[in-house]
Amino acid sequence: MGKNNLCVGPTYSHSSWNKYWEGTFKRGNQNLGTVSTNMYSIMGVYGVTDRLNVLFGIPYIQTKSSAGTLHESKGIQDLSLWLKWMPVEKKIGKNSVFSLYGLGGVSTPATNYQADYLPLTLGLHSTNLSARLMLDYQHRGFFATASATYMYRSNIKIDRTSYYTTEMHLTNEVKMPDMAELNVRTGYRSFRWIAEVFFQQNRTLGGFDIRKNDMPFPSNRMNASIGGVHVKFVPKNIPALSFEAGGSYVFDGRNVGQSKEFNASVFYIIPFGHSKVTASHSCKLCGIR
């Protein structure tokens, strides 16, 4: 995002699953049926300089199950803030560019929602600090991007005076394991179009498995292997406007649902000061993924 430009807009996503991994055992559960989640979010990015951006997002979440006695949850989840810096952008030959990005972020609960209500909770209620390194290579229209993220998660408190994991804990404080993520994506990119496929690995650095026929717990090990697609379009005569859509599927996991997800977004760039929106400033929120 160019200096003094603000790109902002709404995002909607829907995910659902009726099978999940209890440890490494995949099963269904008639007490849950199909668990679905709707997310309505406002996301944005502001160009402090041409190489330094601030990104933000805050989602409203709705969760429900089609069977059983668990009631739905809905409300505002976590506020997220990121800084994205591009220290290196080097042209290679006539048609190639290599870029290096560093990102740092924080997310924290925006409301006092209940974390100990999986799988229908709005989130895990921890404050998270994230660091991400991203490498991007583009040759003509073809590109490939790889990123690695480490996430520190704070401890949380639940509405119990004791709980059992692999041993008894006589406290309401839960130690949350940190997480790591690897993401690779490739496809076609131009000023008007982005079409890409991606693969993502999420790994919890610690935790334990769901016990047989038990409910999930916030400090469970939650691993997922995810594949997906993403498309973005910028109208020729309105470079400030962009439309995005995509979907993903969890094809392997541990203590997570085998979810299918799709999403759609609309973004618009608002220039401030003496800045002017051109096609080269088109909003690339996918850069934080």
C-alpha positions as a printed Julia matrix, in Angstrom:
289×3 Matrix{Float64}:
   0.0     0.0     0.0
   1.37    3.36   -1.05
   2.12    6.2     1.37
  -0.94    8.01    2.8
  -3.41    5.55    1.28
  -5.99    3.7     3.4
  -7.48    0.5     2.0
 -10.48   -0.72    4.0
 -13.5    -2.93    3.55
 -15.76   -5.74    4.8
 -14.96   -9.46    4.69
 -17.35  -12.37    5.08
 -16.41  -16.01    5.61
 -18.34  -19.19    6.33
 -16.89  -22.49    7.52
 -18.51  -25.78    8.53
 -17.6   -29.32    9.51
 -19.35  -32.51   10.64
 -16.25  -34.63   11.25
 -13.26  -33.84   13.43
 -10.06  -35.4    14.71
 -10.1   -36.59   18.32
  -6.34  -36.79   18.61
  -5.49  -38.59   15.36
  -8.85  -40.46   15.18
 -11.34  -38.9    12.75
 -14.94  -39.21   13.86
 -18.42  -37.74   13.73
 -20.54  -36.74   16.73
 -24.35  -36.84   16.76
 -24.35  -34.5    19.76
 -22.89  -31.8    17.5
 -24.11  -32.55   13.99
 -22.64  -29.87   11.73
 -20.73  -27.04   13.41
 -20.72  -23.81   11.39
 -19.09  -20.4    11.85
 -19.88  -17.1    10.17
 -17.39  -14.23   10.38
 -18.11  -10.59    9.49
 -14.99   -8.47    9.67
 -13.68   -5.01    8.91
 -10.08   -5.12    7.67
  -7.78   -2.38    6.52
  -4.22   -1.34    5.72
  -2.7     2.16    5.85
   0.51    3.19    4.11
   2.72    5.03    6.6
   5.39    5.0     3.88
   5.71    3.04    0.65
   7.64    0.39    2.63
   5.84    0.45    6.01
   2.16   -0.38    6.46
  -0.21   -0.72    9.42
  -2.86   -3.44    9.14
  -5.9    -3.96   11.36
  -8.96   -6.14   11.67
 -11.83   -6.84   14.04
 -14.34   -9.68   13.43
 -17.87  -10.42   14.59
 -18.35  -14.19   14.98
 -21.42  -16.45   15.0
 -21.09  -20.16   15.82
 -23.76  -22.87   16.07
 -24.28  -26.63   15.85
 -27.15  -28.39   14.08
 -27.73  -31.0    16.81
 -27.43  -31.46   20.56
 -28.03  -29.03   23.4
 -25.14  -26.56   23.03
 -26.43  -23.07   22.29
 -24.94  -20.76   19.68
 -22.39  -18.03   20.4
 -22.12  -14.63   18.78
 -20.18  -11.46   19.4
 -17.04   -9.46   18.67
 -13.87  -11.55   18.92
 -10.27  -10.17   18.87
  -8.78   -6.89   17.69
  -5.66   -7.41   15.55
  -2.93   -4.9    14.69
   0.1    -5.59   12.45
   3.11   -3.69   11.15
   4.37   -4.79    7.73
   7.8    -3.65    6.56
   9.55   -4.27    3.24
  13.32   -3.8     3.81
  14.3    -5.42    0.48
  12.85   -5.06   -3.01
  15.45   -6.01   -5.63
  14.97   -6.2    -9.37
  16.6    -9.26  -10.98
  17.16   -8.85  -14.69
  14.4    -7.19  -16.7
  11.37   -9.2   -15.62
  11.9   -10.45  -12.05
  11.59   -8.94   -8.58
  12.57  -10.39   -5.19
  11.03   -8.9    -2.02
  11.57   -9.54    1.67
   8.97   -8.6     4.29
   8.95   -8.59    8.07
   5.69   -8.47   10.01
   4.9    -8.09   13.69
   1.45   -8.28   15.16
  -0.66   -8.39   18.29
  -4.21   -9.6    18.83
  -6.21   -9.32   22.03
  -9.83  -10.08   23.02
 -12.17   -7.17   22.39
 -14.93   -8.64   24.58
 -15.14  -10.95   27.6
 -16.33  -14.03   25.68
 -16.08  -17.53   27.16
 -13.0   -19.47   25.98
 -13.93  -22.76   27.69
 -16.83  -23.54   25.35
 -15.25  -25.37   22.43
 -16.13  -25.99   19.67
 -18.65  -23.12   19.8
 -16.56  -20.46   21.5
 -15.76  -17.25   19.61
 -12.02  -17.72   20.2
  -9.44  -18.81   22.78
  -9.29  -15.43   24.6
  -5.49  -15.24   24.71
  -3.42  -12.22   23.81
  -1.1   -13.21   20.97
   2.2   -11.75   19.77
   3.24  -12.79   16.26
   6.4   -12.46   14.18
   6.42  -13.35   10.48
   9.08  -13.48    7.77
   7.87  -13.46    4.16
   9.78  -14.03    0.9
   8.23  -13.17   -2.47
   9.56  -13.78   -6.0
   7.8   -12.6    -9.16
   8.81  -13.31  -12.76
   6.57  -11.53  -15.24
   3.09  -12.62  -14.09
   4.16  -15.71  -12.18
   4.9   -15.45   -8.46
   5.76  -17.63   -5.48
   5.54  -16.59   -1.82
   6.63  -18.36    1.36
   6.14  -17.22    4.95
   6.83  -18.56    8.43
   5.16  -17.3    11.61
   5.77  -17.8    15.31
   2.93  -16.91   17.71
   3.34  -16.44   21.45
   0.07  -16.92   23.36
  -0.61  -15.62   26.86
  -2.22  -17.71   29.57
  -5.98  -17.45   29.95
  -8.48  -17.79   32.79
 -11.62  -19.94   32.61
 -14.81  -20.12   34.71
 -13.71  -23.16   36.72
 -11.7   -23.51   39.91
 -10.03  -26.74   38.68
  -9.65  -28.77   35.49
  -7.93  -31.91   34.19
  -5.62  -32.15   31.18
  -3.06  -34.94   31.57
  -3.05  -34.14   35.29
  -5.19  -32.26   37.79
  -4.86  -28.45   37.97
  -6.33  -26.71   41.04
  -6.54  -23.29   39.39
  -8.6   -21.36   36.85
  -5.49  -20.31   34.87
  -4.64  -22.27   31.7
  -1.16  -22.25   30.21
  -1.55  -21.86   26.45
   1.04  -23.45   24.12
   2.59  -21.27   21.42
   1.95  -21.88   17.71
   3.87  -21.94   14.42
   2.62  -21.57   10.86
   4.14  -22.23    7.43
   2.43  -20.89    4.31
   3.4   -21.24    0.63
   1.42  -19.88   -2.31
   1.89  -19.51   -6.03
  -0.04  -18.31   -9.05
  -0.55  -15.33  -11.37
  -0.37  -11.69  -10.29
  -0.96   -8.46  -12.2
  -2.31   -5.02  -11.27
  -5.86   -6.2   -12.07
  -5.79   -9.91  -11.23
  -4.43  -12.28   -8.61
  -5.18  -15.99   -8.91
  -3.35  -18.31   -6.54
  -3.31  -21.63   -4.76
  -1.86  -22.07   -1.28
  -0.86  -24.66    1.29
  -0.66  -23.94    5.01
   0.57  -25.92    8.01
  -0.56  -24.88   11.51
   1.25  -26.5    14.45
   0.64  -26.1    18.19
   3.95  -26.27   20.07
   2.72  -28.36   22.97
  -0.7   -29.19   24.33
  -2.5   -32.52   24.59
  -5.13  -34.55   22.71
  -8.89  -34.52   23.32
  -9.75  -37.43   25.58
 -12.13  -40.07   24.21
 -15.7   -38.72   24.06
 -14.69  -35.52   25.87
 -15.12  -31.9    24.83
 -12.15  -29.96   23.39
 -10.13  -27.77   25.76
  -8.4   -24.42   24.99
  -4.86  -25.82   25.49
  -5.36  -28.86   23.25
  -2.81  -29.51   20.52
  -4.54  -28.17   17.38
  -2.73  -29.0    14.14
  -4.06  -28.53   10.61
  -2.93  -29.02    7.01
  -4.91  -26.67    4.79
  -5.16  -26.21    1.02
  -7.0   -23.44   -0.76
  -7.46  -20.92   -3.56
  -7.74  -17.12   -3.68
  -8.78  -14.73   -6.47
  -8.72  -10.94   -6.6
 -10.03   -8.57   -9.28
  -9.56   -4.79   -9.74
 -11.87   -3.06  -12.27
  -9.93   -1.41  -15.08
 -11.39    2.06  -14.64
 -11.65    1.99  -10.81
  -8.18    1.08   -9.46
  -9.25    2.02   -5.92
 -11.83   -0.79   -5.84
 -11.08   -4.51   -5.5
 -13.07   -7.72   -5.08
 -11.68  -10.88   -3.49
 -12.95  -14.43   -2.98
 -11.49  -17.75   -1.95
 -11.93  -21.04   -0.2
  -9.99  -23.61    1.8
 -10.25  -27.2     3.07
  -8.62  -28.93    6.05
  -7.46  -32.26    4.62
  -5.53  -33.44    7.68
  -5.5   -32.43   11.32
  -5.32  -33.18   15.01
  -8.0   -32.05   17.48
  -9.64  -29.79   14.86
 -12.68  -30.01   12.62
 -12.34  -31.04    8.98
 -13.76  -27.74    7.82
 -14.66  -26.31    4.44
 -14.44  -22.52    4.22
 -15.23  -19.83    1.67
 -14.83  -16.07    1.89
 -15.56  -12.87   -0.02
 -14.32   -9.29    0.43
 -14.69   -5.81   -1.05
 -11.98   -3.17   -0.48
 -11.66    0.47   -1.41
  -8.59    2.72   -1.28
  -9.04    6.19    0.22
  -6.16    8.59   -0.54
  -5.08   11.18    2.03
  -2.92   14.24    1.61
  -1.53   14.62   -1.91
  -1.48   10.88   -2.65
  -3.18    9.55   -5.76
  -4.54    6.04   -6.29
  -3.14    4.16   -9.28
  -3.24    0.51  -10.33
   0.13   -0.06   -8.65
  -1.43    0.84   -5.28
  -4.09   -1.87   -5.45
  -4.8    -3.3    -2.02
  -2.9    -6.53   -1.27
  -4.3    -7.66    2.05
  -3.4   -11.21    1.01
   0.17  -10.21    1.91
  -0.53  -10.81    5.6
  -1.79  -14.35    5.1
